[in-house]
Amino acid sequence: MAKIAVELEQALARRALNGAMGQTSARLLAQGDGWTVQDVVCTSGPQDRPFEEQHSGFSIAVVAAGTFQYRSTNGCELMAPGSLLLGNAGQCFECGHEHGSGDRCVSFYYAPDYFERLASDAGTRRSLNFRTSRLPPLRALSPLIARACATLSTDSPPNVRWEELSVQLAAQTMQVLSGQSTRSHDPSPSAVARVTRALRAIERHPDDALTLGRLAREAGLSPYHFLRTFEHLAGLTPHQYVLRARLREAAIRLAGTRQRTKILDIALDSGFSDISNFNRAFLAEFGVSPRVYRMRAGG
């Protein structure tokens, strides 16, 4: 959280230095078919007058830093770090900073038809529209909120990581609101067969652009059901499984290519977008850098 809060403070300092009015800036983190994730930073303060905005789709925003008052047809709520802001499609709202300057949110946006499908797949028996504007920091949501904030702090995070988070956050939020607990999942034989085919496809081509949406479509399952079934069977999410498959492939190549192939080329061929992400992931997985791993392997 420290880095996230520091970056907000830096934005507020730049605003004060320039003497500008408070404003909201959004940085696109990832997007896919029916969902978008943005890093939203607001530098408004007590001197700035709130203005009316409108949600184009459904929104679940993780408050990462700062506080503000959120006003909508569902009432007025104080948003603080760790809480979730819930917005309905077409709903008008205002954000006020009467008691402090600035906030930062990881905002997940869902197209109405995509969100409706997630709600149905999650098995929630409730009205699609949120009846409240806020969920406070709850234990059931803490792991997902922490992951969203941690991923925000990661340089150039992969798109697939956000895609999984968008599905899990929507499903868990709706289950909390409907009073349901996450039940054990016993996949059907058909679902097991489809996920098994996906596992074999990953094994054959771990360097492909294997997003959650693509894997789910090829398996003939919704993203929600594919994610749950995959994790139940493999013990990892698709992103985690693909990442480890790519790292294994890279490690094998590092050990067998000696110095003939550059580490950068191995990283790119293994499906990583840049060398810094590869080095960080490799160190976390194997405890040493790719260079040291190659040296120890005698390559």
KOLVO-125075 format. One record per residue (C-alpha): x, y, z. Coordinates in steps of 0.05 Angstrom, whole numbers, plus 32768, in hexadecimal, padded with zeros to 4 digits. Example, Ala and Ser with C-alpha at 12.3 -4.5 7.8 and 13.67 -1.06 7.14 Angstrom:
2
80F67FA6809C
81117FEB808F
//
This chain:
299
800080008000
803A802F800E
804D80377FC4
800580437FB0
7FFC80797FE6
803E80997FD5
802B809F7F8B
7FEA80C07F9F
800F80F17FCB
803D81017F91
800181107F64
7FE5813E7F99
802881617FA0
802B816D7F55
7FE581897F56
7FF781B97F90
803681CF7F6C
801181DF7F2C
7FD782007F50
7FA781D87F26
7F6081C27F37
7F55817C7F4F
7F4981497F18
7F4080FF7F0C
7F7080D97EDF
7F6780917EC9
7F9E80637EB1
7F8980257E8B
7FA77FE77EAC
7F857FB17E83
7F467FA27E5B
7F227F697E39
7EDF7F547E1E
7EAD7F747E4E
7EDD7F8C7E84
7F107FC47E91
7F3F7FD47ECA
7F5A801A7ED7
7F87803C7F0A
7F5E80797F1D
7F8080B27F43
7F5880EE7F5C
7F7B812D7F75
7F3D81527F8B
7F3981717FD1
7F0C81997FFE
7F1181D67FD1
7EF781B07F94
7EAD81AC7F87
7E9181667F78
7E71815B7F34
7E4181267F1C
7E5A80E97EF6
7E3980AA7EDB
7E4E80617EDA
7E4A80467E92
7E4C7FFE7EAC
7E527FDA7EED
7E8E7FEE7F18
7EB47FD07F52
7EEC7FFE7F69
7F207FEA7F9C
7F3280277FC5
7F7E80237FC9
7F8F80667FEB
7F6C80A58005
7F2580B0801B
7EE880D17FFB
7E9C80D67FFF
7E7680B07FCA
7E2E80C77FBD
7DFD80A37F91
7DB4808D7F91
7DC880587FC4
7DDC808D7FF6
7E1E80AC800E
7E5880808024
7E9E808F803E
7ED1806B8013
7F1380588034
7F4E802A8022
7F387FE1801E
7EF07FF0800F
7ECC7FE27FCE
7EA480177FA8
7E697FF87F83
7E49801A7F48
7E0D80067F1D
7E08800F7ED2
7DE980537EC2
7DED806B7F0A
7DFF80B37F18
7E2F80C47F50
7E5D80F87F70
7E9F80F27F94
7EAF81267FC9
7EF081347FEF
7ED681638025
7F048146805A
7F4481368035
7F6781397FF2
7F6F81027FBF
7F6180B87FB7
7F77807E7F8B
7F4D80437F75
7F5680047F4C
7F1680077F25
7EF77FCA7F03
7EC27FDA7ECF
7E927FA67EB2
7E637FAA7E76
7E1C7F9B7E8D
7E137F5B7E66
7E587F417E7C
7E497F527EC5
7E057F307EC1
7E267EF17EA8
7E587EF37EE1
7E207EFB7F13
7DFB7EC07EF6
7E397E947EF5
7E487EA77F3D
7E047E8D7F51
7DED7ECC7F75
7DA37ED17F80
7D9B7F1C7F84
7D8A7F597F5B
7DC17F697F2A
7DC67FB17F41
7DEE7FC07F80
7DC27FD77FB9
7DFB7FF67FDE
7E3580227FC7
7E6A80057FF4
7E877FC68012
7EB57FD4804D
7EF87FAE8054
7EDE7F67805F
7F077F29806D
7EE67F048034
7EFE7F388003
7F437F478020
7F6C7F177FF5
7F4F7F337FB4
7F577F7C7FCB
7F9F7F6E7FDF
7FAD7F4D7F9C
7F8F7F887F76
7FBB7FBA7F9C
7FF97F8E7F95
7FEE7F867F4A
7FE57FD27F44
802A7FDA7F62
80497FAA7F2F
806A7FC77EF2
80487FB47EB1
80197F7F7ECF
80017F4B7E9E
7FBB7F537E83
7FA67F0C7E98
7FB27F1B7EE1
7F807F547EE0
7F4E7F297EB9
7F4E7EF47EEF
7F477F297F25
7F0C7F4A7F01
7EE67F087F00
7EF77EF47F47
7EE87F387F65
7EA47F3D7F43
7E907EF77F58
7EA87EFE7FA0
7E887F437FA8
7E447F297F91
7E497EEC7FBD
7E587F177FFA
7E1E7F457FEA
7DEE7F0A7FE2
7E057EEB8023
7E227EAD8001
7E637E8D8013
7E907E6F7FDE
7E7C7E267FDA
7EA87DEC7FC7
7EA87DE07F7C
7E9F7D9B7F5E
7EA97DA27F13
7E837D777EE2
7EA97D427EB9
7E9E7D6D7E7B
7EBE7DAA7E9C
7EF97D7F7EB4
7F047D677E6D
7F037DAE7E51
7F337DC97E85
7F617D8D7E7A
7F647DA07E30
7F767DE77E44
7FAE7DCE7E71
7FCA7DA57E37
7FC57DE27E09
7FEC7E0C7E3B
80217DD57E3F
80297DD57DF4
802A7E207DEA
80397E447E2C
80537E817E06
80107E8F7DE4
7FE37ECA7DF9
7FBA7E9F7E29
7F887ECE7E49
7F517EB67E76
7F1C7EC97E42
7F3F7EA27E0B
7F497E647E35
7F017E667E4D
7EE67E6D7E06
7F107E347DEC
7EF77E097E27
7EAE7E1D7E19
7EA57E377E60
7E977E7C7E7C
7ED47EA17E99
7EB87E987EE0
7EAC7E4D7EDA
7EED7E417EB5
7F157E677EEA
7EF47E407F23
7EFB7DFD7F01
7F437E097EEB
7F597E1F7F31
7F357DE47F51
7F577DB27F23
7F9C7DD17F1A
7FA47DF17F5E
7FB77E337F3C
7F937E687F15
7F9E7E687EC9
7FCC7EA37ECF
7FF77E827F05
7FF97E417EDD
800D7E637E9C
80417E8D7EC0
80627E4F7EDF
805F7E2A7E9D
80847E637E7B
80B77E677EB3
80C47E1C7EAE
80CE7E227E63
80FE7E5C7E6D
81257E367EA2
812D7DFA7E75
81467E267E3C
81757E4B7E6A
81947E0A7E81
819B7DEE7E3B
81AF7E277E0E
81F17E3D7E30
82027E847E1A
81EB7E7D7DD2
81A67E9B7DE0
819C7EDD7E03
81727EDD7E42
81467F137E23
81367EE67DE8
81257EAC7E16
80F77ED97E3E
80D37EF27E00
80CE7EAC7DE2
80B17E927E23
80777EC37E20
80907EFD7E4C
80857F437E32
80C67F617E4E
81057F4E7E72
80F57F717EB4
80B57F497EBF
80D97F097EAC
81137F167EDC
80E47F277F15
80B87EE97F0A
80F37EBB7F00
81147ED37F41
80D47EC97F68
80CA7E837F4C
81117E677F4F
81337E937F83
816B7EAA7F53
816F7ED67F16
816E7EB77ED0
81B87EC67EC8
81CB7EA37F09
819D7E697EF8
81C07E607EB5
82057E627ED5
81F27E2E7F09
81D47E017ED4
82157E057EAE
81F77E287E72
//
